[in-house]
Amino acid sequence: MRVLITGCYGQVGHCLTEQLADEGSTIVLSLDRDQLDITNQDAVNAIVDDFQPTIIINAAAHTAVDKAEEEVDLSYAINRDGPSYLAQAAQRIGAVMLHISTDYVFEGNKVGEYQETDATNPQSVYGESKLAGEIAVANACDKHIILRTAWVFGENGNNFVKTMLCLGATRNALSIVGDQFGGPTYAGDIAHALIQIAKRITQGDEVEYGVYHYSGLPHVSWFEFAEAIFDAAVEQKVISNKPSLTSITTDQYPTPAKRPSNSRLSTDKITNNSGIKASDWTAALNNIQAYKG
């Protein structure tokens, strides 16, 4: 495989780069925004033409959900235009495009798990721009996989686990939203899933292109996720005392961008089609020390 990774310093991009470094038969070019501005089509074409990847994995995104409400043009440039340029380049050279998307493409009010075939209805600029990116990728590149995920955390970048550990070290009590539900997803597991898909494609296995959901189980609320984080932190002696946690409603914690109340994604399709199991986020908390910093 010749793999081009964009957004290599992000949570998933970093894990992809690390994991592919152990693949002796794979040639990897990992680039961040300073090395490749995906919103510049000429720059994208130049990199793709020079490197000639067989797989392009787009892990770059504008993920500042609240800032996106004001940074509309920037959000669409990174989340729609950039993926479109990458997908067009992939189509031109016959490469496969793997693109990471989000639960925010849904309205978030469904009862039960969201399937890949459920109607989209984003409620924020971030969600709208990511959906626009999905559509652009699907329209531009025949051989594409769009991987929707949710509640991503890892050792690198900013995420909920790191925020909780930071706050828990300085506060005795915290209020956490308890009426939003989803599947925390370890960035390393997302990277592993994408690599497994890329390998199957490269080996010539039959792969159904299109949209897949990949996130963690069991589904929990943010409040329940916080409880698990602090329980792990105390057990592993990362913090001495667990702060007192209070469950609050979304209305009690207003944000510029609307969050989905239901981010539960069904992972049945990716498991049935590719044998890839949902992210085990509880196992990813076994080394909680790695998230401090």
C-alpha positions in Angstrom: 0.0 0.0 0.0 1.0 3.6 -0.6 -1.0 5.6 2.0 -1.4 9.4 2.1 -2.7 10.6 5.5 -3.9 14.1 6.0 -4.4 15.7 9.4 -1.6 13.6 10.8 -1.3 15.5 14.1 -5.0 15.1 14.9 -6.2 12.3 17.2 -6.9 9.7 14.5 -4.2 10.9 12.1 -1.5 10.5 14.8 -2.7 6.9 15.5 -2.8 6.1 11.8 0.8 7.3 11.4 2.0 5.3 14.4 0.2 2.1 13.5 1.2 2.2 9.8 4.9 2.7 10.8 4.8 -0.9 11.9 3.6 -2.1 8.5 6.8 -3.0 6.7 5.2 -3.3 3.2 3.4 0.0 3.4 4.8 3.3 2.2 3.3 6.2 4.2 3.2 9.9 3.6 1.7 11.7 6.7 1.0 15.4 6.3 -0.5 18.0 8.5 -2.0 21.4 7.6 1.4 23.1 7.5 2.6 20.6 4.9 -0.6 20.3 2.9 -3.5 22.7 2.9 -6.3 20.5 1.7 -8.4 23.6 0.8 -5.9 24.4 -1.9 -6.7 22.1 -4.9 -3.5 22.8 -6.7 -1.5 21.7 -3.6 -3.6 18.6 -3.2 -3.1 17.7 -6.9 0.6 18.2 -6.7 1.0 16.0 -3.6 -1.2 13.2 -5.1 0.5 13.3 -8.5 3.9 13.1 -6.9 3.3 10.5 -4.3 0.8 8.4 -6.3 -1.1 6.9 -3.3 -3.2 3.8 -3.6 -5.1 4.8 -0.5 -5.9 8.3 0.7 -7.1 8.6 4.3 -8.5 12.0 5.2 -8.2 12.6 8.9 -8.2 16.4 8.6 -11.2 18.3 9.8 -12.4 21.5 11.4 -13.7 20.0 14.6 -14.2 23.1 16.8 -18.0 22.6 17.0 -18.8 25.9 18.7 -16.3 28.0 16.8 -17.8 26.6 13.6 -21.0 28.6 14.2 -19.0 31.7 13.5 -16.2 30.3 11.3 -18.7 29.1 8.6 -16.5 29.7 5.6 -13.5 28.0 7.2 -15.7 25.0 8.3 -16.9 24.4 4.8 -13.5 24.9 3.3 -11.9 22.3 5.5 -14.9 19.9 5.9 -16.3 20.0 2.4 -13.9 21.5 -0.1 -10.8 19.8 1.1 -12.4 16.3 1.1 -13.8 17.1 -2.4 -10.4 17.9 -3.8 -8.8 14.8 -2.2 -11.6 12.6 -3.6 -11.3 14.2 -7.1 -7.6 13.5 -7.0 -8.2 9.9 -5.8 -10.7 9.3 -8.6 -8.2 10.7 -11.2 -5.4 8.3 -10.3 -7.6 5.3 -9.3 -6.9 5.5 -5.6 -9.4 4.7 -2.8 -10.6 7.5 -0.5 -11.2 6.8 3.2 -12.9 9.8 4.9 -13.9 10.3 8.5 -17.2 11.8 9.3 -19.4 12.3 12.4 -22.6 11.6 14.3 -23.4 15.3 14.0 -24.9 14.7 10.5 -28.0 13.4 12.3 -30.6 15.4 14.1 -30.0 13.4 17.2 -33.5 12.8 18.4 -34.1 9.2 17.2 -35.0 6.5 19.6 -32.4 3.8 19.4 -29.3 3.5 17.3 -28.7 5.4 14.0 -28.2 3.2 11.0 -26.2 4.2 7.9 -29.4 4.5 5.9 -31.2 6.8 8.3 -32.1 10.3 7.1 -29.5 13.0 7.9 -30.5 16.4 9.4 -27.6 18.2 10.9 -28.4 20.9 13.5 -25.1 22.8 13.5 -22.6 24.4 11.1 -20.1 21.7 12.0 -22.7 18.9 11.2 -23.8 20.6 8.0 -20.3 21.1 6.7 -19.4 17.5 7.5 -22.4 16.2 5.7 -21.5 18.4 2.7 -18.1 16.7 2.8 -19.7 13.3 2.7 -21.7 14.2 -0.3 -18.7 15.7 -2.1 -16.6 12.6 -1.5 -19.4 10.3 -2.6 -20.0 12.3 -5.8 -16.3 12.7 -6.7 -14.8 9.2 -6.0 -16.4 5.9 -6.9 -14.1 3.9 -4.5 -14.8 5.6 -1.2 -15.5 4.7 2.4 -17.1 7.2 4.7 -16.6 6.3 8.3 -18.9 8.1 10.7 -17.8 8.1 14.3 -18.5 9.9 17.6 -17.1 11.0 20.9 -13.5 10.5 19.9 -10.7 10.5 22.5 -7.1 9.5 22.5 -3.7 10.3 24.0 -3.1 13.2 21.5 -5.1 16.4 21.0 -8.0 17.8 23.0 -10.8 15.5 24.1 -13.3 14.8 26.9 -11.0 12.4 28.8 -8.2 14.9 29.0 -10.6 17.6 30.0 -12.0 15.5 32.8 -8.6 14.6 34.2 -7.5 18.2 34.1 -10.6 19.4 35.9 -10.5 16.5 38.3 -7.1 17.4 39.5 -8.2 20.9 40.6 -11.9 20.6 41.5 -13.8 18.7 44.1 -17.1 18.9 42.3 -18.2 18.9 38.6 -21.5 19.1 36.8 -21.7 16.9 33.7 -24.4 16.7 31.0 -26.4 13.5 31.6 -29.1 13.6 28.8 -26.8 13.2 25.8 -26.0 9.6 24.9 -23.4 8.1 22.6 -20.5 5.7 22.2 -17.1 6.9 23.3 -14.6 5.9 20.6 -10.9 5.4 21.1 -8.9 7.1 18.3 -6.5 4.1 18.1 -9.4 1.8 17.4 -10.7 4.1 14.6 -7.2 4.1 13.0 -7.1 0.3 13.3 -10.5 0.0 11.6 -9.4 2.2 8.7 -6.2 0.2 8.3 -8.1 -3.1 8.3 -10.4 -1.7 5.6 -7.4 -0.5 3.5 -5.7 -3.9 3.8 -8.8 -5.7 2.6 -9.1 -3.4 -0.4 -5.4 -3.8 -1.2 -5.6 -7.6 -0.9 -8.4 -7.6 -3.4 -11.1 -8.7 -1.0 -14.6 -7.8 -1.9 -15.5 -4.5 -0.2 -18.8 -2.7 -0.3 -18.0 1.0 -0.7 -20.1 3.7 0.9 -21.0 4.8 4.4 -20.2 2.9 7.6 -20.7 3.7 11.3 -17.9 3.0 13.8 -18.0 4.0 17.4 -17.7 2.5 20.9 -19.8 0.3 23.2 -21.4 0.3 25.6 -23.4 3.5 24.9 -23.4 5.9 27.8 -24.2 9.5 28.7 -21.4 12.1 29.1 -22.1 11.8 32.9 -21.6 8.0 32.8 -18.5 8.4 30.7 -17.1 10.9 33.3 -17.8 8.4 36.1 -15.9 5.7 34.3 -13.0 8.0 33.6 -12.6 9.1 37.2 -13.1 5.5 38.5 -10.3 4.4 36.3 -8.1 7.4 37.3 -8.6 6.7 41.1 -8.1 2.9 40.6 -4.8 3.6 38.7 -3.7 6.2 41.2 -3.6 9.0 38.6 -5.7 11.1 40.9 -6.2 10.6 44.7 -9.8 11.5 45.0 -12.8 11.3 42.7 -14.6 14.6 42.4 -18.3 14.7 43.3 -20.3 14.5 40.0 -23.7 16.0 39.4 -25.8 15.1 36.3 -27.3 18.2 34.6 -29.4 18.7 31.5 -28.4 20.1 28.1 -30.5 23.2 28.9 -28.4 23.8 32.0 -25.2 23.8 29.9 -26.0 26.0 26.9 -23.5 26.0 24.0 -23.4 28.0 20.7 -23.8 24.8 18.7 -26.6 22.4 19.3 -25.4 18.9 20.3 -27.3 15.7 19.4 -29.1 14.2 22.3 -28.7 10.8 20.7 -25.4 9.9 19.1 -25.8 6.1 19.3 -24.4 4.7 16.1 -25.1 1.1 15.1 -21.9 -0.7 14.2 -23.6 -3.8 12.8 -22.8 -3.1 9.2 -19.1 -2.7 9.6 -19.0 -5.8 11.9 -21.0 -7.9 9.5 -19.3 -6.7 6.3 -15.7 -6.5 7.6 -15.5 -8.3 10.9 -14.5 -5.1 12.6 -15.9 -4.9 16.1 -17.0 -1.7 17.9 -14.4 0.3 19.9 -13.9 -1.1 23.4 -13.6 2.3 25.1 -13.4 0.8 28.6 -10.3 -1.1 27.7 -8.8 2.2 26.3 -9.0 3.6 29.8 -6.8 0.9 31.2 -3.8 3.2 30.9 -5.4 6.5 32.0 -2.0 8.0 32.7 -1.4 8.3 29.0 -4.1 10.9 28.7 -2.6 13.3 31.2 -0.6 16.3 30.0 
